[in-house]
Every structure is written in structure tokens, then in C-alpha cells.
Amino acid sequence: MILGLPFKERGIRVLQVSPNVLSREKEFRGKKTDFYDEKLENMVDKAKEYDYNPLREIVTLYLFFKDMEVKYENRLKRALFLISDDDKVNKERLERLAKGDFKQEKLYQLEYTPIVLEEVKVLANALLETQEKLKEVKKMIEEQVPEDHVLLTIPGIGKLAGIIIGVVGDIKRFPEPESFVYCGLDPVVERSGKAVISKGISKRGNKYLHSLFYFLAQMKYSKNPTLLKFYESHKDKLHGKKLYTALARKLAKVVWSV
């Protein structure tokens, strides 16, 4: 969408159209009839005027690198599994593998081991580089969040508020906390007569926002009086993931309320 910026600078209106819509409507390209004109007009009416948002752009870059980190780490673990009993990856081991230092590794002496070791070295370097890029982009996100932003007043969130702001945008589009299902924390239930059966959470919406709320609930709940009180009153009824998911849902409602 940055391609549209030169046009905006010249006062030309730039519309953002979903690639899926363009793909579905590609048959009217190069055609000029009343029927196709009407379809084109309808498509333009549904388009949104492009509005460049620096924070949103940086957050999407962060999420892009986060995806790459997961892919590199999973591929590295797969490669390690082929040649050893240990596929765990910590910082110290990752740095050794990136240098091609395999002295401390207990490896299977197989025909393909040398080739896999080359793959391990490449992947370890790529993973380290991606992690460094994530640190840089995270710092950029933090610099974009105003120091007086209301989300920073929530204990336990800190500068991670930037990711929430970048992903959610205007939270006012959710009229009530129950409608704030964008983070995928809304419960799924089935009813049969008077019985109500819980089926966990929907996981709809943005997976990173869901993961972020879960991480904050799990690691930072003790720093937030509201979450701590909720934890103390529910820890005997809920355990493990169910408890932290409930905490994450509570935190999402707190974010919506401010």
C-alpha cells in the first residue's frame, strides 16, 4: 500500500481493495458494458480509503518476522531431531550451532548427518538474525506509542501495548466487551436442553493478539491487582490453560474498558 502514497501526496484519492475481491471480479477487466460498470462501481463502493498508519505498518512487520521465527525454529528442531535425541533450542546452543560448533552435540553417525549439520548451521544463523530483527522492530513499536497512552496505565502491559494498538486499531468499533472477540478468547459452548457444555475458546480473530493476551495473563497477572484478585478467586476451580485463558479474557475486557 506504500505504492499509493505518491498519489495521495498529489491529492489523488487512493482506495484499498481486498485482493480476494479483485481475484473474484477479474472477468470484467478490459470490458465495458453497463453490467460490468455496475459491478465495478459496487466494488469501489465497498473499498476503504487507504489511510497510512505507521504503528500498524510496524506491527505487521513485527508479526511477519514473528512468523519467520516460528518457521525457522520448527525447521531447526526437525533437523536436530534427525541427528540427535535433543531438539531443544536455547540461546547458548543456538549460537554454537550458528558457528558450526558441534563438539558438545551427541549426534547419530548416519549417512546424511553431514548434510543435516549444514542445514542446522544455516537455520541457526537465520533464526538468530530474525530474533535480532524482532528486537529492532519491537523497539520501533515502543517508540511509536505515546507515553501518555491510556493502555500504558494498565499494570502489567507496558510497552507491549503498542502491538495491541497496532493490531486492534480503534477499539471503539467493539460496542461492548462481549463483542471484543477479535482476540479469539470468546468461549464456545453447546447447549442441549438445560445442559451447557464448554468447548473451550473460539480462537477467532488475530492469533497474535490471542497469544499476547495469554502471555500477559500468564506472566504478568501478579502485577495487575484486578487479575491477581481474579486468579486468587478462581485458582481452586480452574487449573492450567483454563485458568490462564480465563485471565486472558479478563485482561481483554480490562483493555476494552479503558
URRA-V357434 format. One line per field, one symbol per residue. ss: DSSP state (H for helix, E for strand, C for the rest). psi: psi as a letter, one per 30 degrees, with the letter a starting at -180 (. if undefined). burial: b if it has 9 or more other ideal C-beta (glycine too) atoms within 8 Angstrom, else e. Layout:
ss = ???
psi = ???
burial = ???
//
This chain:
ss = CHHHHHHHHCCCCCEECCHHHHHHCHHHCCCCCHHHHHHHHHHHHHCEECCCCHHHHHHHHHHHHHHHHHHHHHHHHHHHHHHECCCCCCHHHHHHHHCCCCCCCCECCCCCHHHHHHHHHHHHHHHHHHHHHHHHHHHHHHHHCCCCCHHHHCCCCHHHHHHHHHHHCCHHHCCCHHHCCCCCCCEEEEEECCEEEEEEECCCCCHHHHHHHHHHHHHHHHHCHHHHHHHHHHCCCCCHHHHHHHHHHHHHHHHHHC
psi = ffffeeeefggkkkkjkkeeeeeegffgkgkjleeeeeeeeeeeeflkkkjkjeeeeeeeeeeeeeeeeeeeeeeeeeeeffflfjgkjleeeeeeeffgjgefkjkkilegeeeeeeeeeeeeeeeeeeeeeeeeeeeeeeffkkfgkefffjkfebfffeeeeeeebjfffjfleffigfgggkkklkkjbfkjkkgbleglakeeeeeeeeeeeefgeffjeeeeeeeeffffeklbeeeeeeeeeeeeeeeef.
burial = eeebeeebeeeeebbbbeeebbeebeeeeeeeeeebbebbeebbeebeebebeebbbbbbbbbebbebbeebbebbbbbbeebbeeeebeeebbbbbbeeebeeeebeeeeebeebbebbbebbbbbbebbebbeebbebbbebbeeebebbebebbeebbbbbbbbbbebeebeebeebbbbbbbbbeeeeeeeeeeeebbeebbebbbebbbebbbebbeebeebbebbeebbeeeeeeebbbbbbbbbbbbbbee
//
